[in-house]
């Protein structure tokens, strides 16, 4: 029963989701919209699972003074701060519509934290990518084999061709760069899409017909 | 002027004959019908295009009204002459319909009251349209009012027949190959996938070094096939880890995926006969924010120094942050994703990478279940068929026969 009911639900939902793609009637499309809305509501409840797991895990670490418990304390402080700021909602409370700024234009605490703490932190992480790309390229682009040499050559052409100095060196470089992106790169991308698309269909059919059961938690 | 009595009827006949072509040349009005293969909120207006080229600046104005109140019209569509022919709606007329006829889809209803905004057409309600031609100098010529038509929802989208035929063929091949696999399971050859073969090596290395294995889920939820594939791999890896008693960490960005990962790993430990080794705190929900997730996992990697990192699922920009940090800690790294934009980063920073469908093949490859292997064979058969279709279609299209290309059009 524990496995049969979920399999029946998966089969019914999968079949419905598939068939409704071929039925343009408004009733079918409305049913699909309703199902998607239910899915979002269930996912919202699932957020409590994650929050519970997060809070309990870090509280346990602080209580036991495990290695790195200071980071857990910072996380719990930040978590509590955002929750309080969100519930405060600019003085209107959690049941009013979201307030982003006071009448004089000053941001509310929630907006301030989002704008001046969270967004700069995300931007900082994103900006590290440039340096990580450079270090990954330095470590990886070694012409040890034929394929590695091809990768190195193509990467050099594209990197130089994409910046203004490439056009200054030779007008052929940007054209060669564009050809590399438009022809071999696009061809391989489409090949990956083709394989991935067929894989998605096959895996979806396996799930709908109950052959694939990993999502139930085990074989 | 003839005075002969016989000549008068002949003259009248001549005058009628001269007048008849003019009458025949009078503009025929619009024809209104239900738009096919839709949800019942659109109509199709057609009218013949003049044989001669129309002067530049000529426009057509279509107004719509309820059949019950034909005088209260609202705007439906306005288009310049020389546009929106039948050939522009291949999903309705097929390919090569030509320019002998205008065909316009309208989906706006007349306003309920003066000043109201336009609304959707109501399925089952009767409408009429009025077609007017606007000359370059602004003169309006009414071409006619259509008969009433009723938009209605369709139960089957005939534009997707090619899609359903492909699905049925693919499904049929899957059933047939599954039966073949059941009869001859040894005959299902699957090529070696180094990334999956290396999973044992990764777990073994971590066990020898006394350091944990990190399993990092991607950012997509459980509705993504790549996450389902990742959970499959997690189950197999969990079993190996339970056998060896290695420390294990599974990081999640989605609470539902976390719950499923917990169950999967618990089952793995149970199957390995080591349920006592399972720890709840091994499976952690980190954050649903992309870079917060990346920052947290990187911090865990730097502090705990795992011997092996496994990245499976759908990743975005954080992929390079994660793998580069993992590489800096000296871990062996195996990644698998169907996000083609992140594949270059995984290939350059990881020891093994599963690309696209190799990730989906994981459950079949690791379990060697005949039914799952049959689905791999079906994927290969599908690819072979599509390749043959592409070659034939490209050749025929080059020779001026676009039949196969048109057959594969997605509407």
Interface residues (C-beta under 8 A of the other chain):
Chain A: X18 X21 X22 X23 X24 X25 X26 X27 X29 X39 X43 X46 X47 X48 X49 X50 X51 X53 X54 X57 X60 X67 X68 X71 X118 X121 X122 X125 X126 X128 X129 X132 X133 X135 X136 X137 X139 X140 X141 X189 X192 X193 X194 X195 X196 X198 X199 X200 X201 X202 X203 X204 X205 X206 X207 X211 X212 X214 X215 X216 X217 X218 X219
Chain B: X37 X38 X39 X40 X41 X123 X153 X154 X155 X156 X157 X160 X163 X164 X167 X170 X171 X174 X221 X222 X223 X225 X228 X229 X231 X232 X235 X252 X254 X255 X256 X258 X259 X260 X262 X263 X264 X266 X267 X268 X270 X271 X281 X284 X285 X286 X287 X288 X289 X290 X291 X292 X294 X295 X299 X303 X317 X318 X320 X321 X323 X324 X327 X338 X340 X343 X345 X348 X349 X355 X356 X357 X359 X360 X361 X363 X367 X371 X372 X375 X376 X378 X379 X382 X383 X386
